[in-house]
């Protein structure tokens, strides 16, 4: 596909600041179907969320300084139009354009950042949640936090717990004895099963599995939430992932499973070959294809963006015209903070950008406030948007 990179960049920057016309929005949505465009827009998301940009957005230049910046960044005709539209509205647009295309951020003098009273949110997001292993006997073994150990003995099975990875070492247990790895909100964790298969679990997810597959004709596990699998090859024992919305069968491959949405399974194949099935329908996927199963019985197959789908493994989540009600679900999983829409219309607002798990929630909320004019407050442990 050929496209005007600068034009698409300009459109996306306008979208970040909620200043697109309906025609421009349709044009951008059409361009966003292409991976190259989405990659470029993700780079702009990173820049827009950077500390330097957030400092610029929070500062208010004097009228004289504003005029100076406008003169440097735009033509005479554009400058007249911008001044007539007001400083606050165009501050966001001009600052992004300056940062991205002209590098004029150094023109703004260093300013003392205004601190925000955010103790309530800090407390809400500063909780510590233990990752746990629930054994088939019902015993709970902490893998992080108080009481966690690097060496774990479960019956005749020896496990190691190191660098956020649980690894089977040796020992046998019946394939009928199922254990559950529980990963809470905000956390992620990896497990290496007895056959060498590696499973990375996203926040608010769980994996049911046996310590050993010995004596079984298949290698079966169950997943809730989201997980990435690197399956060890074994032609004699197919690897089967069970979910509430269908199954995925493989021999040796890597793929992502997402079951967060009730009644829906998203299986995204990175390499190898998998068969996804639900009820009477089954499809074989090729690398780069994503199957979406719904408990309504409908199954669709489409291409997917690997970087976008797997970004959670790097602690980042990208949103592409996502309604705020969907954004709220990710915030709940990653920060364990429930969003409440005091203004119901906000639930339908579309958001483009990213959420970085390693950054304070306040950073994300400030982006919402500046780009969508959404205010927020903590009350009774819940995050209210209005």
ABEGO torsion letter per residue (X at the ends): XBBBAAAAAAAAAAAAAGABBAAAAAAAAAAAABAAAAAAAAAAAAAAABAAAAAAAABBBBAAAAAAAAAAABBAAAAAAAAAAEAAAAAAAAAAAAAAAAGAAAABBBBBBBBBBAAAAAAAAABBBBBBBBBAAGBBBBABEBGBBABBBBEABBBBBBGGBBBBABEBBBAABBBBBBBBBGBBBBBBBAAGBBBBBBBGBBBBBBABABGBABBBBBBBEBBBBBBBBBAABBBBBBBAAEBBBBABBBBBBBAABBGBBBBBBABEBBBBBBEABBBBBBBGBBBBBBAAGBBBBBBBBAAAAAAAAAGBBBBBGBBAAAAAAAAAAAAGBBBBBABAAAAABBBBEBBBAABBAAAAAAAAAAAAGBBBBBBGGBBBBX
